[in-house]
């Protein structure tokens, strides 16, 4: 019983430290993508070995993945702007084409959400270029749809919890990342690594 309590307390402390590091490094908006990549990278190493130095691992992964994750972040911000712009423009259309365009952009938005779930786990799990990371995130998010939906529900629950209980913000991001990576990484084990390019 003492061993289980110790492990539980150790888990909470590691989650708290990891969460705090992510929050601090995400304050400059431009670094939120490298910080999130480091977050998932630490979670990956954490799951592989129980004894991990959260602080040093986070900054090492932040530095190692900075360039690639920063480029992905730029692509994501540009795509987000274009998608929002398309919805605004479509809303001003006064013909039946409006509903067709709304349906198209809605489906595109869903795909964008799916890929957003997988992109960071893919970047830390596979050694691929940022373009191939996006491609593989698309393929994995669609082929493992049940994992994707469950991950979205976990993230949504974490956000709702923070809204109603702001103190939960000190743990929710790291624990959500831990749960999401635990789920989506199951799909990695079913994929032939020779197919990951």
Protein Blocks (a to p, Z undefined) as FASTA:
>chain_A
ZZmmmmmmmmmmmmmmmmmmmmmmmmpmmlmmmmmmmmmmmmmmmmmpmbdcfklmmmmm
mmmmmmmmmmmmmmmmmmmmmmmmmmmmmmmpccfklmmmmmmmmmmmmmmmmmmmmmmm
mmmmpccdfklmmmmmmmmmmmmmmlmmmmmmmmmmmmmmmmmmmmlmmmmmmmmmmmmm
mmmmmmmmmpcfklpZZ
